[in-house]
């Protein structure tokens, strides 16, 4: 079964610091990868996604992620964080459902990011 | 607001009671999913509907749980004889099969269930 590992449970940074959140997935075939963000009291929102093509994916709010197939990784990066980036970040991968062409999303356990003003 | 909506947003119930949650997906989205998120964890898949047909159920969905999508629009998730272990955030998501990115799911705000 597919799984997603996020190595950092809680990351604390100062404003303007650079960010990298680790994510590894288990499946060796074709994968669809996501990073979702959940701001305090808000919905899960899609930050960025990788389906195919350029392995360096740019998302909203200055975030980017790099798909490295040989390392089964999809790390999230941002060169300079802001206080408003304080949130929970989830790495995720799709897994096909048995009786449909649809897919479920398998999430990692999340990384809580706290930014000191 | 044209996003996924869920009702209620919060529910406190006593152990042994039945509860029902509602999800209204984005209009015309034919795929609907339920997930459960417990404290400190990412969401976990519970069940999937394509139109009104429930096509997949996770092993997490015990026989106390039932979900319906009677007309292929809104969906309900019922939990009978609630237990303290059912306390969690229940999330609904929807997607449209014919869109260019069929794997992207749009999430609602969730219903937070507390069983006392």
Interface residues (C-beta under 8 A of the other chain):
Chain A: X4 X32 X34 X36 X42 X43 X44 X45 X46 X49 X51 X90 X92 X94 X97 X98 X99 X100 X101 X102 X103 X104 X105 X106 X107 X108 X109 X110
Chain B: X3 X4 X31 X33 X35 X40 X41 X42 X43 X44 X45 X48 X50 X55 X56 X91 X93 X95 X97 X101 X102 X103 X104 X105 X107 X108 X109 X110
